[in-house]
Every structure is written in C-alpha cells, then in structure tokens.
Amino acid sequence: MNRLKYIFTAIIIGYASFLQAQYTVIPDPFFEEFLISQGLDGIIDGQVLTANIDHVDFLQINEILYTFPIEDLTGIQDFASLEFLLFESSNCTSIDFGDLTNLTYLGISFSEELEEIDVSGCINLEVLGTSNCALNTLDVSQNLNLIQLALSFNNGNLNSIDVSLNTNLTFFGVSEPNLNEIDLRNGTNENIEFFNSQDNPNLTCIFVDDAEYSAANWTNIDPTTTFVETEEECEALSLEKVSIIEFSIYPNPSSQYFKIKSNQEITKVEIYNLLGKLVKTFKQNLDSYPIIDLYNGLYILNIQTNLGETTRKLIIK
C-alpha cells in the first residue's frame, strides 16, 4: 500500500513539474537570439520556457542597437500578456499573431518581404500601423476595438481596405501605391478626428456614410479621389474619368525606350512584370521612357494622370 502511495505521489509531482516547465517552440534562431538578448532565454535550442515570456507586456524588436534578421516570428503567440509590440527590419513573409487578446498596440515597419499578417485573434487591438512592408491583404473585421489605423508605403498588392465594421475608429491615415478602394461606411464617420488619404495615386473612390460631410471635413485627399456612398456612384465616376483619357504607346514592342501620347498630363508611369512586381517607376512626364535595363518579355504599364489611371501592355524585346 505504501509503495502504491509513493508511486502515485511521484506521478503527481512529476505531472506538476511538467506543467510548470512548458516550453514554447522558437524555430527561428534569430528570434531566439533576440529573446536571449532580452534575458528571456539562455541558449539557442529552438525553444524557450513559456513561463519566461507569458508575463511580458512590452516588446520592441529590432528597435535597439542590433538588428536580428528574423524570418519566422512563430512563438509570439505565447506572449499571453503582451500589450505593446513594435517590430521592424524583419525578413518575415507572414506573421500569425494568434490569440493575443491583451495586445492593444501593434506597429510593423521596414519588413519589405512581409506580405500577410493575421491579427484576427487580437480582439482588443486598438492601434495598428504598418509601413514599408509588402502587404497584399489586410483583414481587420475582427478588431472591433480598433481606434487608429495607419498604413503607408506597403509595396505589395494591397488594393482594398474595409473598415466598415470598425465603429470605434477616430484616426485613419492611409498612403498606399496600389490602393483603389476604401470602405469606410461604419456608421460612425463623424467620430473620426483625423483623416488622411493622400499619396494614393490609384484610389478613385472612398465609400463613406455621408459624401457631403466627408468632402467638407476630410480635405486631405488626392485630386483623383472622390467620396461616394454607393458602388453605382463609384462605377459611374470611373467610367466618366476613363472615357476622356486617351493613350497610345509606341514603339510597342520596344527595345531601348517607349513613348506615351496622351490628351492628359501624365503624373507617373509604373512598370510591373507578370508576377505583379514593380520593376521601374517614372515620377514625371518624359519625352521617352528608357527601358534598356529591363529583360525581354511582357510587362504591364500603369499610367497615371490627374484624372485617373489606366493600364497598357508593353512588350520589350
């Protein structure tokens, strides 16, 4: 009987020790090296004691003297108490922040490979900012407590932003090269104290609660952008603008340069390859556009004017 009691007690103690020594997997050695620099880990072995990180409420990654070229932020999901996170200069392509329900502030910058972030489980997020990343999509439909959204110079294919469910917004600032649609019909537009949508060359329509109110109060917009309330209004506006713009590209195919003939003043010309990557930009109207440094093949021109923009195919041979 005493032997059985001893075995049972040993099992209980062992199980309790196991619970007290849970580990979080850290597959990226540079992320683990950062944790070591912060005194949260001891050696690089692909894991960290969860008890060492689950109480941390503040992190600034790569905002100190040494930059850690992190490619995988797996493990951040176990920072259960994290409230404030600044993360810059990474090589990550995607980040899943898991269910960080205490996270209220998230800022990501200078991560030029970062195409996707998942913040759907960060239900108490109040401030979100990204800059100089490569975001293709952004879903904030689950972040109903979001107060501030700031996005700038994310050179991916981020072409739409929907904040129609974010009724607590008071700050909205977006400057994105490929953005063509914003849906701000959240029913609380009058609560927005700061609004800026300048430097969005492809943005034609911003959907709002009251177009007249927005036009009167939100003046930081591009001349090519219009506040509308319905999809029909946006479609009619786009057709109106495009119909009065005429373009011709020659020579096409081209080898060393091409020219553009237009009845409108050209403000910018961008060249994309077939993978959607921006390979060349001309920020002014030129007599001819040199392309001698580009490989042979098919490209897409994005031509922008003060009345709108259009796309054309260009063959280089």
SVG drawing of the C-alpha trace seen along z (x, -y; Angstrom):
<svg xmlns="http://www.w3.org/2000/svg" viewBox="-26 -72 50 74">
<polyline fill="none" stroke="black" stroke-width="0.4" points="0.0,0.0 2.8,-2.4 4.5,-1.5 1.4,-2.4 1.1,-5.6 4.7,-6.5 4.2,-5.8 1.0,-7.9 2.7,-10.8 5.7,-10.6 3.4,-10.8 1.6,-13.8 4.8,-15.6 6.2,-14.7 3.0,-16.0 3.1,-19.2 6.7,-19.7 5.7,-19.1 3.0,-21.8 5.5,-24.2 8.1,-23.6 6.1,-24.1 8.1,-25.3 7.3,-27.4 8.8,-26.4 11.0,-29.1 12.1,-27.8 13.9,-31.0 17.4,-31.2 17.5,-35.0 14.2,-35.4 15.6,-33.2 18.8,-35.2 16.7,-38.3 15.0,-36.7 18.4,-35.8 19.5,-39.5 16.4,-40.4 17.2,-38.0 14.2,-35.8 16.1,-32.7 19.6,-31.2 20.7,-29.1 19.7,-28.7 17.9,-25.3 14.7,-26.0 12.6,-26.7 12.0,-29.0 10.5,-28.4 6.9,-29.6 6.9,-31.0 9.8,-33.3 7.7,-35.0 4.0,-34.8 4.3,-37.7 6.0,-40.1 3.7,-43.1 6.1,-45.2 8.4,-44.3 10.5,-46.4 12.1,-44.0 15.0,-45.5 14.5,-49.0 17.7,-48.8 21.3,-48.8 21.5,-45.3 19.2,-44.1 18.1,-40.5 17.2,-39.3 14.1,-37.3 12.4,-35.2 9.8,-33.5 8.1,-35.0 6.5,-31.7 6.3,-31.7 5.0,-35.2 1.5,-33.7 2.6,-32.6 3.4,-36.1 0.0,-36.0 0.4,-39.3 1.8,-41.3 0.1,-44.7 2.6,-46.7 4.7,-45.4 7.0,-47.3 8.6,-45.1 10.8,-46.3 13.5,-45.3 12.5,-41.6 12.6,-39.1 9.3,-37.5 6.8,-36.9 3.9,-36.2 3.0,-36.5 0.2,-34.9 -0.2,-36.7 -2.6,-34.1 -4.9,-35.0 -3.0,-37.8 -6.1,-39.1 -4.2,-41.7 -2.4,-43.2 -3.6,-46.8 -0.7,-48.4 1.0,-46.8 3.5,-48.6 5.4,-46.9 7.8,-48.7 10.6,-48.1 9.8,-44.5 9.9,-44.5 9.1,-40.8 6.1,-40.8 3.0,-40.0 0.5,-38.9 -0.4,-39.4 -3.1,-37.7 -4.5,-39.8 -7.9,-38.2 -7.4,-36.8 -6.1,-40.2 -9.7,-41.2 -8.7,-44.1 -6.3,-45.7 -6.7,-49.5 -3.8,-50.8 -2.4,-49.2 0.3,-50.7 2.4,-49.2 4.9,-50.9 7.4,-49.8 6.1,-46.3 4.7,-44.3 1.1,-43.6 -1.2,-42.0 -4.3,-41.9 -5.4,-43.2 -8.4,-41.9 -9.4,-44.0 -13.0,-42.8 -12.4,-41.1 -10.7,-44.0 -13.8,-45.8 -12.0,-47.9 -9.7,-49.4 -9.2,-53.1 -6.3,-54.0 -5.3,-52.6 -2.2,-53.9 -0.8,-52.3 1.9,-53.7 4.1,-52.6 3.3,-48.9 4.6,-48.0 2.6,-44.8 -0.8,-44.4 -2.9,-45.9 -5.7,-47.2 -8.6,-47.5 -9.3,-48.3 -12.6,-47.5 -13.1,-49.2 -16.9,-49.2 -17.1,-47.1 -14.7,-49.2 -17.1,-51.6 -14.6,-52.9 -12.2,-54.5 -11.1,-58.0 -7.8,-58.0 -7.4,-56.9 -4.3,-57.5 -3.5,-55.6 -0.9,-56.1 -0.7,-53.1 0.7,-52.9 -1.8,-50.2 -4.9,-51.0 -8.0,-51.6 -10.9,-51.2 -11.6,-52.1 -14.9,-51.2 -15.4,-53.5 -19.2,-53.0 -19.1,-52.2 -22.0,-54.4 -19.7,-56.5 -17.8,-58.6 -18.4,-61.8 -16.3,-60.3 -13.1,-60.3 -11.0,-63.2 -8.0,-62.6 -8.3,-61.6 -5.6,-61.5 -5.8,-59.5 -3.2,-61.5 -0.5,-59.8 -2.9,-57.1 -2.4,-57.5 -4.8,-54.7 -7.5,-55.5 -10.7,-56.6 -13.5,-56.0 -13.8,-56.2 -17.1,-54.8 -18.4,-56.8 -21.6,-57.3 -22.3,-60.8 -20.3,-62.0 -21.2,-65.7 -20.0,-65.6 -16.7,-63.8 -16.0,-66.2 -16.5,-69.2 -14.4,-67.8 -11.8,-65.4 -9.8,-67.6 -6.5,-65.5 -7.3,-63.5 -5.8,-63.3 -7.5,-65.2 -8.2,-61.9 -10.2,-60.6 -13.9,-61.1 -16.2,-60.4 -19.1,-58.2 -21.9,-56.4 -22.7,-53.5 -21.0,-51.2 -23.1,-52.6 -21.7,-56.1 -18.2,-54.8 -18.7,-52.9 -20.2,-55.9 -17.4,-58.1 -14.8,-55.7 -16.4,-55.4 -16.6,-59.2 -12.9,-59.7 -11.6,-56.9 -13.8,-57.9 -12.0,-61.2 -8.4,-59.9 -6.7,-58.7 -3.4,-56.9 -1.1,-55.4 2.2,-53.6 4.9,-53.4 7.0,-51.8 5.5,-48.6 7.3,-46.2 10.1,-48.4 13.8,-47.7 15.5,-50.8 12.7,-53.2 9.0,-53.9 6.8,-57.0 3.3,-57.8 0.9,-60.1 -1.9,-61.3 -4.5,-64.0 -3.9,-64.4 -0.8,-65.3 0.9,-62.2 2.0,-62.3 3.5,-58.8 4.3,-55.7 4.9,-52.4 6.1,-49.2 5.2,-45.8 6.3,-42.3 3.8,-39.5 4.3,-38.5 2.9,-41.8 6.3,-43.1 7.0,-46.8 10.3,-46.9 10.5,-50.6 8.9,-53.9 8.9,-57.3 7.6,-60.0 7.3,-62.7 6.2,-63.1 9.1,-62.4 9.5,-62.6 10.7,-59.0 10.9,-56.4 14.2,-54.3 13.9,-50.6 17.3,-49.3 17.9,-47.9 14.8,-45.6 14.7,-42.0 12.8,-41.0 9.2,-40.0 5.7,-41.2 5.1,-44.0 2.2,-46.0 2.3,-49.8 0.3,-51.7 -0.2,-55.2 -1.5,-57.9 -2.9,-61.3 -4.7,-64.0 -8.0,-62.5 -7.3,-58.9 -5.1,-56.0 -5.1,-53.2 -3.1,-50.1 -1.5,-49.0 0.6,-46.1 4.2,-46.7 6.5,-44.2 10.2,-44.5 12.5,-42.6"/>
</svg>
